[in-house]
Amino acid sequence: MLTVAFLVGVAVLTFLAVEIGPLYAADRFRDLREPTDAERGRLDYLRETAGLDVDRVAIERRGEAETGDKNGSEAVGRIEVAVRGPPRRRVLFLSQAVLDDLDEDVAVGLLAAETGRVETYYGEFRAVAVAAVVGVLAAIVTATVPFDAGFASLVAVGLAAFWVGRRVQYAADDRAADAVGAGRVADAFERAAAIRGVEPETGDWSTWFEVQPPLGDRIAALREREGSEAA
């Protein structure tokens, strides 16, 4: 009985760490501020267009590396749009560059992508998947289950998490496309990647064991949907 309680406790604590930990860390260790009245009005419009409902918005101030060099030329800041936290405690984290450097369509596309993840409970799924894996590992370590059976269960849970996680992410992108258009979301992904200086990767064998599909594959799926809608 104590062993079962221990395993359940491990799974629950892992779930909470994955679900709430990023929110706590961001609030505690990042230089955040509340939106100004003007920013709040603009963000309300952008969020309404994207269909994103959150409980709070926090903006990360620009760092020195993002404010320009000694010759006065401005650098495009780090782009981040992310919703953290459980239902009824969701916080939208934005980098200052989202407000300063992105045009409206790109911002709406990125916000819509987060809307899709919220509506499909992508974050909660990841927390459950990690908790399940850690719970099985704890069962193996404590010899609650035989090693062979435990290892087989671990592989099965891991593979199921990889497969389902990808389906949930694609479903989230479809929700975003429903809200603002597949082309708009794909354009936003490509623009954000260009600002970050990265090329959207497509899947190969090395990405088979990732819960989230590569950005290039997500963009390709959105482009395919855009083409089918236009036909």
Secondary structure, 3 states (H helix, E strand, C coil): CHHHHHHHHHHHHHHHHHHHHHHHHHHHHCCEECCCHHHHHHHHHHHHHHCCCCCEEEEECCCHHHCCCCCCCCCCCCCCEEEECCCCCCEEEEEHHHHHHCCHHHHHHHHHHHHHHHHCCHHHHHHHHHHHHHHHHHHHHCCCCCHHHHHHHHHHHHHHHHHHHHHHHHHHHHHHHHHHCHHHHHHHHHHHHHHHCCCCCCCCHHHCCCCCCCHHHHHHHHHHHHHHHHC
